[in-house]
Amino acid sequence: MADPADSLDDQVRAADRDRWLSSRFVADGGLRADLIALYALEAELMAIPARVTQPLLAEMRYVWWREQMDGVFAGVARKGHPVLEALTDIVARHGLDRAPFDALIEAHVGRVQGDPHDLDAFYVGPMQAAVRILSKTADPASVVAAARVRGRVQTGQIVDPAMRAEANRALRQLPAEAFPAVASAALRSADPADAARRLQLTWAVLRGRI
């Protein structure tokens, strides 16, 4: 029988190559698996509009995910669903807050309805949760600017040098073990060649800068 952790790893590798590559820099295998579970949830949510034929059906699926958060944060895993089982476990062990998850789901509903991207909901909240998984001493505020840089790159917006400089000033406070959760913000393009991805991410992790 396949290991559910391997299944989630494959899912994230296919859906979010940047953060999958970044997760390879997490030395602790257990924490890497926890990070992958968080990214697998985001992959599930991002894929919904492509799996249904009408916006209303997409909204219904997001409502289902919103309802599942009740069980996740009550410590009652939905059996047979690898993402929800893993998420329930990591929420309990790492003391993750619910608000960013609810905000992420609502942002996806807004996306289906044609609203502008809520960059903080899509990028800041999830990055702060990822950092929390990797380091209990990290200040969530230290990654806000970096998450916004990543959000702008992913949505095709300009990131000027001053924005990166601001992000890097804040990242000086980030413990080194948490940096893999931030490293994807170092990418200058939403779709660089794989070799360029690896080089940029490796260089970012070595320097602790985006």
N, C-alpha and C positions, 0 to 999 in steps of 0.2 A: 504494500500500500504506500502511495506517495506521501511524503512528509508535507503537511499543510504549509509549513514555513517555506519549503522549496517552491510550492505552488504560488505563494504570495510573492516570493522573490522573482519568479519568472513573470508574473503579472506586472510588477513594477518595472522590471527590465524592459518589457515591451511597451509600456505606457508612458514611462517617465525616465528616459535614458539618463538625463542629466543628474537627477537625484539618486538614481540607482548607482551610477558611477561614483558619486560623492559618498554614498553609504559604504563603499568598499574601503574607505579610509577609517572606518570605525573598527578598532582592534578587537573589541569585545563582541564575540559572536552573538550573545544574547541581546545586547543592546542594539546591534545591527538588525537583528530580526524584529525587535520592537519598532525600530525606525521604519523598516520596510512595511510593517503592518499599518502604520499611520499613513504611509504613502499609498498603500493599497486601497485604503478608504477613499483617498482623494481621487485615485484612478477610477474607482467604481462610480463616484459622483460625476466625474468629468465625462465618462462614457455614455451616460444615460441618454442625452439627446440624440446620439447616433444610433441608439438601439430601438427607438420608437419612431412612429410615423407622425405623431401630432404633439404639439407643445403641451396640451392638456394631459396626455399620457405621461409625458416627462414630469410634469408637476405632481402627478399622482405618485410616481415613484419616489420623488423627493419627499413627499409627505410620509411615505412608508419609512424612508431612512430617518426622518425626524422622529417618528414614533419609536424606532429602534433605539434611539439614544436614551430613552427612558430605561430600557433594560440594561444598556451598556453602563450607565452611571448608577444603576441600582445594584450592579454586580451580578446580573442575571443574563448570562450569555445566551444568544439564540443558537441552539445546538444545530450543527450541520452547516453553519455559515462561517467559513474560515475567517473572513475579515471581521465579522462581528465577535466571534469567539476570541480572536487575538486582541481586538480592540478593548473588549471588556476586561481582559487580563491586564493590559498595559495601563489602562486608565486607573485601575486599582493600585497597581504597584508603583506607578510614578506620580500619583496624585494629580492627574490632569484635570483642568477645569472644563466644564461643559460649554461655557459661553462661546469659545472659538468654533466649536463643532456646529452649534446651532447657527452661528453667523455664516459659516461656510455653506451650509445647506440653503439658507435663505438667499445667499448671494447667487447660488446656482439657479434657484427659482427665478430670481431677477434676470439672470442671463437668458433663461428660456423666454421670458416675457419681453426681452429686448432692452432691458435697462443697461446703463453703463456698468462696466466691470467695477465691483467694489474691491479695489486692490488690497485694502487692509484685510478684508474677510478672506480673500483668495490666497494671499501670500504672507501677511504679517502673522495672523493667528496661527496658521499651520507651522510656520517656521519657529514661532515661540514654543509651540508644543513639542516640536522636534528637539529643540535645544533643551527643554525640560527633561526629555527622555535621556539625553546624553550627559547632563550635568545638573545636579541638584543645587549647585551654588551659582549658576549663571543668572544674571539679571535679564529678564525678558526684554526690557527696554533697550538693551544693547544691540538687538538685532532688528529693530524696527526699520531703521534707514536701509539696511542691507536687504531686507525683505521687499521694501518698496523699489529698490533698484532692480531686483529680480522681476518684480511685477511689471515694471516698465519695459524691461527687455522682452519679457514673454508676450506682451501686448503690442510690441512694435513701436514703443515710444522712445524718444531720445533720452539718454542718460548723460548728463554733462559731467565733466570731471569734478565739479564741486560736490555733486551728489555722492559720487564714490568716495571723495575725501571725507565727507561727513559720516558716511557709513563706516569707513575704516577707523575714524577717530573713536566712534562708539564701540567698535569691535575690539579695541584694545582691552576692554574690560571683560571680554568673553574668554572663559577657560578654554585651553587648547583642545581638550577632549570634545568640546561641543562644536568645534568649527566645521566638521563634516556636514552638519545640518545647515550650514550657511554657504558652503563652498560653491554651490550652483549659482549663487549671485555673481560670481566672478566671470561668468560667461558673457561675452560681448554680443552674442547673437543667439536668437532663439533656436537656430538650427545649424550650428557649426558642424563641420565634418568630425567624425568620431575621433580621429587622431588629435585634432585641435581641441576637442572637448577634454580629452585625457590630459593633454599638456597644460591647458589652462587650469583645470581642477587641481592637478598635482602641484603646480606652481603656487596656486592660492593656498593650499593646505600647508605647504612648506613655509610660506611667509606669514600665514594667518591674516591675509588681506584679500579683499576682493578687487 
